[in-house]
């Protein structure tokens, strides 16, 4: 199993550009989530999904959209990037009581 | 609102020193508790977890944590740290809110171990 994979690993955007961060898992987990990690703030939940077709907002959803058309994929979309979205983004999937994290995407918005 | 507090943002120790990282949470219901570690340049890995039973749980690499329900705490301990323990440590609490389970993280404690 590849576990949780994320692409790209690094990305630089200009303010106002849009992009999609990809996340996929091959463990058939129903629950998937997106976090952003900022210094001194830990991980904050952006959006999560409890299964295909079901998504909900987390702690910091503004500026981000998600969809879940399949169990495997959970992309995160930035419609109009802002410097405040410079961060490291982690995708995670979970089964029962354990979360598995992807390697992260480091995003810089200029 | 539910929250997780980690008391120390930065800890510096010498090898062989003992470690204790504090974690307190605010939530009145049943919780599942976790400690994750993030080594430099890597993603989060699970160190240990508590669901029920013995409040003293043992994890990987010699780490342990004690759940004290009356204090809403879940402190992480290691008797003798090594240079390879240099990492950032996150306490997390799983709560049931809004109809779903959610994992809430603390801000993290960055540990530096000097040889």
Interface residues (C-beta under 8 A of the other chain):
Chain A: X31 X33 X35 X40 X41 X42 X43 X44 X45 X48 X50 X56 X58 X90 X94 X97 X98 X99 X101 X102 X103 X104
Chain B: X4 X6 X9 X32 X42 X43 X44 X45 X46 X49 X51 X90 X92 X94 X98 X100 X101 X102 X103 X104 X105 X106 X107 X108
